[in-house]
Amino acid sequence: MMSRSYTNLLDLAAGNFAALGPSGGGRRRLASFGAKRMPRVMTVPGTLSDLDDDDDEQAATSSVASDVPSSAVGERLIVVANQLPVVARRRSDGGRGWAFSWDEDSLLLRLRDGVPDEMEVFFVGSLGADVPPGEQDEVSQSLIDGFRCAPVFLTPELNDRFYHHFCKRYLWPLFHYMLPFASPLPPTAEAAASGDGGRFDRSAWEAYVLANKHFYEKVVEVINPEDDYVWVHDYHLMALPTFLRRRFNRLRIGFFLHSPFPSSEIYRTLPVREEVLRTLLNCDLIGFHTFDYARHFLSCCSRMLGLEYQSKRGYIGLEYFGRTVGIKIMPMGIHMGQLQSVLRLPEKEDKVAELRQQFQGKAVLLGVDDTDIFKGINLKLLAFENMLRMHPKWQGRAVLVQIANPPRGKGKELEAIQAEIRESCDRINREFGQTGYSPVVFIDRNVSSAERLAYYTIAECVVVTAVRDGMNLTPYEYIVCRQGIPGSESAPEVSGPNKSMLVVSEFIGCSPSLSGAIRVNPWNVETTAEALNEAISMSEQEKQLRHGKHYRYVSTHDVAYWSKSFVQDLERACKDHFRKPCWGIGLGFGFRVVALDPHFTKLNLDTIIMSYERAKSRVILLDYDGTLVPQTSIDKKPSSEISRIINTLCSDSNNTVFIVSGRSRDSLGSMFASCPKLGIAAEHGYFLRWTRDEGWQSSTHTSDFGWMQTAEPVMNLYTESTDGSYIETKETALVWHHQDADPGFGYTQAKEMLDHLESVLANEPVAVKSGLFIVEVKPQGVSKGLVAEKILTLMKEKGRQADFVLCIGDDRSDEDMFENIADVMKRNIVAPKTPLFACTVGQKPSKARFYLDDTFEVVNMLSLLADASEPDPVIELEEDDLATSVSAIDISDEPPQLGNRRDEGS
């Protein structure tokens, strides 16, 4: 049976997914998956033959070379990425079948080195080869058995819309700070079909979600949710966590973003910005290369979702519906062993000797970049040209070797960049070239690993001028190559101590970790030119010191260190998964899992009504804003229905009803003028009156409010400098509101104001507290908790000790009330065995034991209590009907049935 979660998520964008076509392949179709769920033992080689009778015959046509051992059932790490770390080729003999091998250049493959030995690593991703539908089951079987890899097959049409259109032409540029500006000319149908223009396309987003759904289906086929960890990689699969979380509420999920995360000003242009944030928050741990990327993500969560992070003992976390989502900052490293094995290859040694002869007597500057619009290759060429012009001594002596890997994408911008690069190379070589000397050597072809490392070995300096890049491991590889392998003929030790120099853009992810590099703004060509001159002119001793510092970092922070650190933090983030009750709520990408204390439950209406009817001395304490009326309501006055309910409750002689609010006494007195028997505790309980006809009492004897003359000027300073903020002046308190200010700036100003006020009011009898979009200064000894305790104590002194207490609120100030209410029974303030109903509004961590979802449920519950308070109506009966009526009266001692009453009250 198909799970509802598939359709709910796909229906979030009203489009026709069927038009995209099926994904192909027997077992990967949803219907087939739903009918035949694979058992847990499917991860053990050889058990898949139970699914298809002809698997053995099909497997015989595949050529599989793998070093993967079989594994027993236990904890596994399921690594999900857009592409598997496997190379697939047709058999060379022309026969039917495929040959597979590990992709040695894939760092995802190398992360296995940091995973504990007892934890198996299993990969899920696309194969990167066009496998016909008729061969997909056979290929899946071979990869699962031999490589612990489960391939995801997408149709060419879906893959083009998902990867080439949405990922590469929209998400990737946006995450690299490129806004999708409108084209100057109206787009043609052909341009729209090819994705030119880069603007958001709803159908491409739907394709992105559908592709993520296919990855989800494959993960479900192989997962054991009780034991396995899932580690999702990069922006291609940002919708996947919500699919997984919806199916498995307690699944342990990590996500690592390998690209930059843009600032909120850029990210907020994404039409599905909140959907993407919420699906990432369904993970337990989210990883970024640098603090800048993490800071941008946290800023987006603050500005768009109202979530603030906390840092505790070195770990950053976001509280999200009772779950703590960890934020991990850890730059990725290289695989030392793989690099050193290539350094030992004979072809690498031969190439080094050839290059040293070719560039003898020259200072070689090296650039190794992918050909795309963000790598800043032309800026590098312009800086080199400027250096030759400003420092003529390097003409004939300095060479820039630029290796440009072939582009992975296509587009008009890329073609323009390539043309500009070729033009710059030709111009520099014409102006500064000599016989036997070309200042720029441009290589625009695929370069083998051995050849690339040979260039690293002979280069005096590596230059990276990317205008934006997620990580860029080129500097790390260069440092290892310059260190060399002891005993190698091409090791730098032959010519002296190890040395290297780096000129790197400050906009790449590896820049913060390379403190010995010369950091540049690549857009400033003149400054970059001076940095190039400084790098190759630096003293040998300085180059050695910088190299040593870099090598110590790179050699100890390799890819194994990165993956080990992430897995350890993921385990830490998930340690409480099975301790708290949790449930999923919401539709589409609004779905989230709420994790709460085991004793925190929804208020049962039948239970509270039964306790209410049995009680003889009841106390009902109600907050106002956010409890009886929504926080977002413009008209804050109580409705006629609320006034009716409160008057009905107050008319019951067994009830004592209070509104306990931070509002002023004038405001509350005016709003509830129609409720004569209602008690009011204003300004968090500083002012108290039991009925409308009684006078106001002060909860403390403080009458000196001279501190206001000190606090108000300070608050005025912040109000003037924070647009959208204002001061609310009460009789006993000052409140600074910043809900209409810029979220980030308002939060920063609030923290600064809190420290400032605590400093200037240190010797005054006041408390300075922060709340939701407020900073409040009020007298000490005033809180909702204390006034609740005072009301209960006075009732006991009057001989009306409470035997039923209901307390409802929604914000931080109400937590004091919940905390004090939980303690009153121990101090005999209320009658023994008194039912205490401390209830918060909304499913969130609280000191209350109960919750109701919203103000509507609060009003509905109070309405039911009011119905229970109303006396039965007087009915005049005819004398002839009296005997019949009396015989119909139920005089049993059994308690009344509440089910019908509840339904009627609803």
VOTOR-666595 format. One record per residue (C-alpha): x, y, z. Coordinates in steps of 0.5 Angstrom, whole numbers. Layout:
% VOTOR-666595
{{X Y Z}};
...
END
This chain:
% VOTOR-666595
{{0 0 0}};
{{3 7 -2}};
{{4 11 4}};
{{1 18 4}};
{{7 21 5}};
{{9 21 -2}};
{{3 24 -4}};
{{3 30 1}};
{{10 32 0}};
{{9 32 -8}};
{{2 36 -7}};
{{6 41 -4}};
{{7 44 -11}};
{{1 44 -15}};
{{3 40 -21}};
{{3 34 -25}};
{{8 30 -23}};
{{6 24 -28}};
{{8 28 -34}};
{{15 27 -32}};
{{14 20 -33}};
{{16 14 -29}};
{{23 13 -26}};
{{23 6 -30}};
{{26 0 -27}};
{{22 -6 -23}};
{{24 -6 -16}};
{{25 2 -16}};
{{17 3 -18}};
{{13 5 -11}};
{{8 0 -12}};
{{13 -5 -13}};
{{17 -3 -7}};
{{10 -2 -3}};
{{8 -10 -5}};
{{15 -13 -3}};
{{19 -9 2}};
{{26 -12 3}};
{{28 -15 9}};
{{33 -13 14}};
{{38 -18 11}};
{{38 -16 4}};
{{44 -12 6}};
{{48 -19 7}};
{{51 -21 0}};
{{47 -27 -3}};
{{40 -26 0}};
{{37 -22 -6}};
{{36 -28 -10}};
{{30 -29 -6}};
{{27 -23 -10}};
{{28 -26 -17}};
{{29 -33 -19}};
{{33 -31 -25}};
{{38 -26 -21}};
{{44 -32 -21}};
{{43 -32 -29}};
{{43 -24 -30}};
{{49 -24 -25}};
{{53 -28 -29}};
{{53 -23 -35}};
{{56 -18 -30}};
{{64 -17 -29}};
{{64 -14 -21}};
{{71 -13 -18}};
{{70 -11 -11}};
{{74 -11 -4}};
{{68 -10 0}};
{{67 -16 5}};
{{60 -18 8}};
{{57 -16 14}};
{{53 -18 20}};
{{47 -14 22}};
{{49 -8 26}};
{{49 -1 26}};
{{50 2 19}};
{{52 9 16}};
{{48 10 10}};
{{51 15 6}};
{{46 18 1}};
{{49 23 -5}};
{{47 25 -12}};
{{52 20 -15}};
{{55 14 -12}};
{{63 13 -12}};
{{63 8 -17}};
{{65 8 -24}};
{{60 4 -29}};
{{63 1 -36}};
{{60 -3 -41}};
{{64 -10 -42}};
{{70 -8 -46}};
{{69 -15 -50}};
{{62 -12 -53}};
{{58 -17 -49}};
{{52 -16 -45}};
{{53 -13 -38}};
{{57 -8 -34}};
{{64 -8 -31}};
{{64 -4 -24}};
{{70 -1 -20}};
{{71 4 -15}};
{{72 12 -16}};
{{78 13 -13}};
{{78 21 -14}};
{{71 21 -10}};
{{72 23 -3}};
{{65 20 -1}};
{{69 14 -2}};
{{74 16 3}};
{{70 18 8}};
{{70 10 10}};
{{77 11 13}};
{{74 15 19}};
{{68 11 21}};
{{68 6 26}};
{{71 -1 24}};
{{64 -4 27}};
{{60 0 23}};
{{58 -2 16}};
{{58 4 10}};
{{53 3 5}};
{{52 8 -1}};
{{45 10 -4}};
{{46 15 -10}};
{{45 15 -18}};
{{50 11 -22}};
{{52 17 -27}};
{{51 12 -33}};
{{45 11 -38}};
{{43 4 -36}};
{{37 1 -40}};
{{31 -1 -36}};
{{31 -8 -38}};
{{38 -8 -34}};
{{37 -4 -28}};
{{35 -10 -24}};
{{41 -14 -26}};
{{46 -8 -24}};
{{42 -6 -18}};
{{44 -13 -16}};
{{51 -13 -17}};
{{52 -7 -14}};
{{49 -9 -8}};
{{52 -15 -7}};
{{59 -13 -9}};
{{60 -6 -7}};
{{54 -4 -2}};
{{51 1 -6}};
{{44 2 -8}};
{{43 5 -15}};
{{38 10 -16}};
{{35 11 -23}};
{{32 17 -26}};
{{29 18 -33}};
{{33 22 -37}};
{{28 27 -38}};
{{27 27 -30}};
{{34 28 -29}};
{{35 33 -34}};
{{30 37 -30}};
{{32 36 -23}};
{{40 36 -24}};
{{41 40 -30}};
{{36 45 -29}};
{{34 46 -22}};
{{40 44 -19}};
{{46 47 -23}};
{{42 53 -27}};
{{38 55 -21}};
{{40 53 -14}};
{{48 52 -15}};
{{48 60 -18}};
{{44 62 -12}};
{{48 59 -7}};
{{54 62 -10}};
{{51 69 -9}};
{{48 69 -17}};
{{41 72 -17}};
{{37 70 -23}};
{{36 77 -26}};
{{31 77 -31}};
{{33 77 -39}};
{{33 83 -43}};
{{29 80 -48}};
{{23 76 -47}};
{{25 68 -47}};
{{24 64 -52}};
{{20 57 -52}};
{{27 54 -53}};
{{31 58 -48}};
{{25 56 -43}};
{{26 49 -45}};
{{34 49 -44}};
{{33 53 -37}};
{{37 59 -40}};
{{35 65 -36}};
{{36 62 -29}};
{{29 64 -26}};
{{25 60 -21}};
{{21 55 -25}};
{{16 51 -21}};
{{16 45 -25}};
{{23 44 -24}};
{{22 45 -17}};
{{17 39 -17}};
{{22 35 -21}};
{{27 36 -16}};
{{22 34 -10}};
{{20 28 -15}};
{{27 26 -16}};
{{29 26 -8}};
{{23 22 -7}};
{{26 17 -11}};
{{32 17 -7}};
{{28 16 -1}};
{{24 10 -4}};
{{31 7 -5}};
{{33 9 2}};
{{27 5 5}};
{{29 -1 1}};
{{35 -2 5}};
{{34 1 12}};
{{33 -1 19}};
{{31 5 22}};
{{32 2 29}};
{{40 1 28}};
{{42 5 22}};
{{45 13 21}};
{{43 16 15}};
{{48 22 12}};
{{45 26 6}};
{{50 30 2}};
{{49 37 -1}};
{{44 41 -4}};
{{42 36 -9}};
{{38 32 -4}};
{{35 38 1}};
{{28 35 0}};
{{30 28 3}};
{{30 29 10}};
{{23 31 10}};
{{21 24 6}};
{{25 20 11}};
{{23 24 18}};
{{16 23 16}};
{{16 16 15}};
{{21 14 21}};
{{20 19 26}};
{{26 17 30}};
{{31 16 25}};
{{38 19 26}};
{{39 24 20}};
{{45 28 18}};
{{46 33 13}};
{{53 36 10}};
{{53 42 5}};
{{59 42 1}};
{{57 49 -3}};
{{57 55 1}};
{{50 57 4}};
{{49 65 2}};
{{47 70 6}};
{{40 72 8}};
{{39 77 3}};
{{41 72 -3}};
{{37 66 0}};
{{31 70 2}};
{{30 71 -6}};
{{28 63 -6}};
{{21 62 -7}};
{{21 56 -3}};
{{26 58 2}};
{{22 56 8}};
{{20 49 5}};
{{28 48 4}};
{{30 51 11}};
{{24 46 15}};
{{26 40 11}};
{{34 41 13}};
{{31 42 20}};
{{28 35 20}};
{{35 33 21}};
{{39 32 27}};
{{46 35 25}};
{{47 40 19}};
{{54 41 17}};
{{58 46 14}};
{{65 48 12}};
{{66 54 15}};
{{63 59 20}};
{{60 64 15}};
{{56 59 12}};
{{53 56 18}};
{{52 63 21}};
{{48 65 14}};
{{44 59 15}};
{{42 61 23}};
{{41 68 20}};
{{36 65 15}};
{{33 61 21}};
{{32 67 25}};
{{29 72 20}};
{{24 67 17}};
{{22 62 22}};
{{24 66 28}};
{{29 61 31}};
{{35 63 35}};
{{41 58 36}};
{{44 57 43}};
{{52 55 44}};
{{53 50 50}};
{{60 47 51}};
{{62 49 44}};
{{56 46 41}};
{{51 50 37}};
{{44 48 37}};
{{37 50 34}};
{{31 48 39}};
{{26 46 34}};
{{19 43 37}};
{{23 40 43}};
{{28 37 38}};
{{35 40 38}};
{{38 41 31}};
{{46 41 32}};
{{50 45 27}};
{{57 42 25}};
{{63 47 23}};
{{68 42 20}};
{{72 44 13}};
{{73 37 9}};
{{80 35 8}};
{{84 30 3}};
{{86 23 3}};
{{93 23 5}};
{{94 16 3}};
{{91 16 -4}};
{{95 22 -6}};
{{101 19 -3}};
{{100 13 -7}};
{{100 17 -14}};
{{106 21 -12}};
{{110 14 -12}};
{{107 12 -19}};
{{113 12 -24}};
{{109 16 -29}};
{{109 22 -24}};
{{116 22 -23}};
{{117 22 -31}};
{{113 28 -31}};
{{116 32 -26}};
{{123 31 -29}};
{{120 33 -36}};
{{117 39 -33}};
{{123 41 -29}};
{{127 41 -35}};
{{121 45 -39}};
{{121 51 -34}};
{{128 51 -31}};
{{130 57 -29}};
{{123 60 -28}};
{{118 61 -22}};
{{112 57 -24}};
{{105 60 -21}};
{{100 54 -22}};
{{92 55 -22}};
{{88 49 -22}};
{{81 50 -23}};
{{74 47 -26}};
{{72 52 -32}};
{{66 55 -29}};
{{63 62 -28}};
{{65 63 -21}};
{{73 60 -21}};
{{75 67 -23}};
{{80 64 -28}};
{{80 71 -32}};
{{81 75 -26}};
{{88 71 -24}};
{{90 72 -31}};
{{89 80 -31}};
{{93 80 -24}};
{{99 76 -27}};
{{99 81 -33}};
{{99 87 -28}};
{{104 84 -24}};
{{109 83 -30}};
{{107 90 -32}};
{{108 93 -25}};
{{115 89 -24}};
{{118 88 -30}};
{{124 84 -27}};
{{119 78 -28}};
{{118 78 -35}};
{{122 72 -38}};
{{122 69 -31}};
{{115 68 -28}};
{{110 63 -32}};
{{103 62 -30}};
{{101 55 -32}};
{{93 55 -32}};
{{90 48 -32}};
{{82 49 -33}};
{{78 42 -33}};
{{73 42 -38}};
{{66 45 -36}};
{{61 40 -33}};
{{55 45 -35}};
{{53 49 -41}};
{{50 56 -42}};
{{52 63 -45}};
{{55 66 -39}};
{{60 60 -39}};
{{61 61 -47}};
{{63 68 -45}};
{{68 67 -40}};
{{71 61 -44}};
{{72 66 -50}};
{{75 72 -45}};
{{80 67 -42}};
{{83 65 -49}};
{{83 73 -51}};
{{87 74 -44}};
{{92 69 -45}};
{{93 71 -53}};
{{94 78 -51}};
{{99 77 -45}};
{{103 72 -49}};
{{103 77 -55}};
{{105 83 -50}};
{{110 79 -46}};
{{112 73 -50}};
{{119 72 -52}};
{{123 67 -56}};
{{122 60 -52}};
{{118 64 -47}};
{{111 64 -46}};
{{108 67 -40}};
{{102 63 -40}};
{{101 56 -41}};
{{94 54 -41}};
{{91 47 -41}};
{{84 46 -42}};
{{83 38 -43}};
{{83 33 -38}};
{{89 32 -34}};
{{91 25 -30}};
{{92 25 -23}};
{{99 24 -24}};
{{100 30 -29}};
{{96 34 -24}};
{{101 32 -18}};
{{107 33 -22}};
{{105 40 -23}};
{{104 41 -16}};
{{111 39 -14}};
{{114 43 -19}};
{{110 50 -17}};
{{113 55 -13}};
{{106 58 -12}};
{{99 56 -13}};
{{94 61 -14}};
{{86 60 -13}};
{{82 67 -14}};
{{75 64 -14}};
{{70 69 -13}};
{{66 64 -9}};
{{67 56 -8}};
{{65 52 -2}};
{{71 49 0}};
{{76 48 -6}};
{{82 42 -4}};
{{87 45 -9}};
{{91 48 -4}};
{{91 42 1}};
{{93 37 -5}};
{{99 42 -7}};
{{102 42 0}};
{{102 35 1}};
{{105 35 -6}};
{{111 40 -4}};
{{112 36 2}};
{{113 30 -2}};
{{115 23 0}};
{{121 21 3}};
{{126 17 -1}};
{{123 20 -8}};
{{127 22 -13}};
{{122 28 -14}};
{{121 30 -7}};
{{123 37 -6}};
{{128 35 -1}};
{{133 34 -7}};
{{133 41 -8}};
{{133 43 0}};
{{128 44 5}};
{{120 43 4}};
{{117 50 2}};
{{111 52 -1}};
{{107 59 -2}};
{{99 60 -3}};
{{95 66 -6}};
{{88 64 -4}};
{{81 68 -5}};
{{78 70 2}};
{{71 67 -1}};
{{73 60 -1}};
{{72 55 4}};
{{79 53 6}};
{{81 60 6}};
{{80 60 14}};
{{84 54 15}};
{{90 57 11}};
{{93 62 16}};
{{100 62 13}};
{{97 64 6}};
{{96 71 3}};
{{89 72 2}};
{{86 77 -3}};
{{80 80 -6}};
{{80 77 -13}};
{{76 83 -15}};
{{82 87 -14}};
{{86 86 -19}};
{{92 90 -17}};
{{92 88 -10}};
{{92 81 -12}};
{{98 82 -17}};
{{102 85 -11}};
{{100 79 -7}};
{{103 74 -13}};
{{110 78 -13}};
{{110 78 -5}};
{{109 70 -6}};
{{115 69 -11}};
{{119 74 -8}};
{{119 72 -1}};
{{125 69 3}};
{{126 62 3}};
{{126 61 11}};
{{119 65 11}};
{{116 60 5}};
{{119 54 10}};
{{115 56 16}};
{{109 57 12}};
{{109 51 9}};
{{111 47 15}};
{{105 50 19}};
{{100 48 13}};
{{102 41 13}};
{{101 40 20}};
{{94 42 19}};
{{93 39 13}};
{{96 32 15}};
{{92 32 21}};
{{85 34 19}};
{{84 29 13}};
{{78 26 10}};
{{78 21 16}};
{{78 26 21}};
{{72 30 18}};
{{68 24 17}};
{{70 21 24}};
{{68 28 27}};
{{61 28 24}};
{{59 21 26}};
{{61 22 33}};
{{57 29 33}};
{{51 25 30}};
{{51 20 35}};
{{51 25 40}};
{{46 29 37}};
{{41 23 37}};
{{43 20 44}};
{{36 22 46}};
{{32 19 40}};
{{29 14 44}};
{{28 17 51}};
{{23 22 49}};
{{16 21 46}};
{{15 24 39}};
{{10 25 34}};
{{9 28 27}};
{{5 34 25}};
{{4 38 19}};
{{3 37 12}};
{{8 37 6}};
{{15 41 8}};
{{11 44 14}};
{{12 37 17}};
{{16 36 23}};
{{17 32 29}};
{{15 34 36}};
{{19 31 42}};
{{17 33 49}};
{{18 30 56}};
{{15 24 57}};
{{10 27 62}};
{{8 32 58}};
{{1 31 55}};
{{-5 34 51}};
{{-10 36 56}};
{{-16 31 56}};
{{-23 34 56}};
{{-26 29 60}};
{{-21 28 65}};
{{-21 36 67}};
{{-29 36 67}};
{{-30 30 71}};
{{-25 34 76}};
{{-28 40 75}};
{{-35 37 77}};
{{-33 34 83}};
{{-29 40 86}};
{{-32 45 91}};
{{-27 50 91}};
{{-24 52 84}};
{{-19 57 82}};
{{-18 58 75}};
{{-12 63 73}};
{{-12 65 65}};
{{-6 69 62}};
{{-9 74 56}};
{{-5 75 50}};
{{-4 68 46}};
{{-8 65 51}};
{{-15 67 50}};
{{-14 72 44}};
{{-8 70 39}};
{{-2 74 39}};
{{-3 76 32}};
{{-10 79 33}};
{{-10 86 31}};
{{-16 87 35}};
{{-14 85 42}};
{{-21 86 46}};
{{-25 80 48}};
{{-30 77 44}};
{{-37 77 47}};
{{-36 69 47}};
{{-30 70 51}};
{{-34 75 56}};
{{-40 70 56}};
{{-36 64 58}};
{{-32 68 64}};
{{-38 71 67}};
{{-41 64 67}};
{{-35 61 70}};
{{-35 67 75}};
{{-43 66 77}};
{{-41 59 80}};
{{-40 61 87}};
{{-35 55 87}};
{{-30 59 83}};
{{-25 64 83}};
{{-23 66 76}};
{{-17 71 75}};
{{-14 74 69}};
{{-6 74 70}};
{{-3 78 65}};
{{3 83 64}};
{{-2 89 61}};
{{-3 95 65}};
{{-9 95 70}};
{{-13 100 66}};
{{-12 96 60}};
{{-15 90 63}};
{{-20 94 67}};
{{-23 97 61}};
{{-23 90 57}};
{{-27 86 62}};
{{-31 92 65}};
{{-37 87 63}};
{{-35 82 68}};
{{-36 84 75}};
{{-34 78 79}};
{{-28 77 75}};
{{-21 78 79}};
{{-15 81 75}};
{{-8 81 77}};
{{-5 86 72}};
{{3 88 71}};
{{5 81 72}};
{{1 81 79}};
{{4 88 82}};
{{-4 90 82}};
{{-9 85 84}};
{{-17 86 85}};
{{-22 81 87}};
{{-28 84 83}};
{{-29 90 79}};
{{-32 93 85}};
{{-26 92 90}};
{{-20 97 90}};
{{-13 95 87}};
{{-8 92 92}};
{{-1 93 91}};
{{3 86 92}};
{{9 89 95}};
{{10 96 99}};
{{15 99 94}};
{{13 106 92}};
{{20 109 89}};
{{20 108 82}};
{{26 113 81}};
{{30 108 77}};
{{25 109 71}};
{{29 116 71}};
{{35 112 70}};
{{32 106 65}};
{{28 110 61}};
{{34 114 57}};
{{38 108 56}};
{{32 105 53}};
{{31 111 49}};
{{38 111 46}};
{{36 104 43}};
{{29 106 41}};
{{32 112 37}};
{{37 107 33}};
{{33 101 32}};
{{27 102 27}};
{{21 99 29}};
{{22 99 36}};
{{18 102 42}};
{{17 103 49}};
{{11 101 53}};
{{11 105 60}};
{{7 102 65}};
{{6 104 72}};
{{11 100 75}};
{{15 97 69}};
{{18 99 63}};
{{18 95 57}};
{{22 95 50}};
{{19 92 44}};
{{22 90 38}};
{{18 85 34}};
{{17 90 28}};
{{25 91 28}};
{{30 88 23}};
{{30 81 27}};
{{37 80 27}};
{{39 87 29}};
{{33 87 34}};
{{36 81 37}};
{{43 84 38}};
{{40 91 40}};
{{36 87 46}};
{{42 83 48}};
{{46 89 48}};
{{41 93 52}};
{{40 88 57}};
{{47 88 59}};
{{47 96 59}};
{{41 96 64}};
{{43 91 68}};
{{50 95 69}};
{{46 102 70}};
{{41 99 75}};
{{45 94 79}};
{{44 97 85}};
{{36 98 84}};
{{31 94 87}};
{{29 91 80}};
{{29 85 75}};
{{31 86 68}};
{{29 80 64}};
{{28 79 56}};
{{22 75 53}};
{{19 74 46}};
{{21 81 43}};
{{21 85 49}};
{{26 87 54}};
{{23 89 61}};
{{25 92 67}};
{{20 91 73}};
{{21 91 81}};
{{24 85 84}};
{{19 80 87}};
{{14 81 82}};
{{12 75 78}};
{{6 71 76}};
{{8 65 80}};
{{8 69 86}};
{{1 72 85}};
{{-2 65 84}};
{{1 63 90}};
{{-1 69 94}};
{{-9 68 91}};
{{-8 61 93}};
{{-6 63 100}};
{{-11 68 101}};
{{-16 63 99}};
{{-14 58 105}};
{{-14 64 110}};
{{-21 65 108}};
{{-23 58 109}};
{{-24 56 102}};
{{-18 52 101}};
{{-17 50 93}};
{{-19 43 91}};
{{-18 44 84}};
{{-13 49 80}};
{{-13 50 73}};
{{-7 55 70}};
{{-7 57 63}};
{{-1 61 59}};
{{3 61 53}};
{{10 65 54}};
{{16 65 58}};
{{13 69 64}};
{{7 64 65}};
{{13 59 66}};
{{14 62 73}};
{{6 60 74}};
{{7 53 72}};
{{13 52 77}};
{{10 55 83}};
{{3 51 82}};
{{7 45 82}};
{{10 46 89}};
{{3 48 92}};
{{1 42 94}};
{{8 40 98}};
{{7 46 102}};
{{-1 45 104}};
{{-3 51 100}};
{{-8 47 97}};
{{-13 41 99}};
{{-9 34 99}};
{{-10 30 92}};
{{-12 37 89}};
{{-12 36 81}};
{{-7 41 78}};
{{-8 43 71}};
{{-2 47 69}};
{{-3 48 61}};
{{1 51 56}};
{{-1 54 49}};
{{2 50 44}};
{{6 44 43}};
{{13 46 46}};
{{18 45 52}};
{{15 47 58}};
{{14 47 66}};
{{7 45 65}};
{{5 38 65}};
{{-1 39 59}};
{{-2 43 53}};
{{-7 45 48}};
{{-6 47 41}};
{{-8 54 40}};
{{-13 59 43}};
{{-19 56 40}};
{{-18 50 44}};
{{-17 54 50}};
{{-24 58 49}};
{{-27 51 47}};
{{-25 48 54}};
{{-27 54 58}};
{{-34 53 54}};
{{-35 46 57}};
{{-33 48 64}};
{{-38 54 63}};
{{-43 49 61}};
{{-42 44 67}};
{{-43 50 71}};
{{-49 52 69}};
{{-55 50 73}};
{{-61 46 69}};
{{-66 50 66}};
{{-73 50 70}};
{{-78 47 66}};
{{-86 48 68}};
{{-89 41 67}};
{{-97 39 67}};
{{-99 36 73}};
{{-101 30 69}};
{{-94 29 66}};
{{-90 30 73}};
{{-91 22 75}};
{{-88 21 68}};
{{-82 26 69}};
{{-80 24 76}};
{{-80 16 74}};
{{-75 19 68}};
{{-70 22 73}};
{{-64 18 74}};
{{-62 18 82}};
{{-56 13 81}};
{{-50 15 85}};
{{-46 14 78}};
{{-42 20 76}};
{{-45 23 69}};
{{-43 21 63}};
{{-39 27 60}};
{{-38 24 52}};
{{-45 28 50}};
{{-44 34 54}};
{{-37 35 51}};
{{-40 34 44}};
{{-45 39 45}};
{{-40 44 48}};
{{-36 43 41}};
END
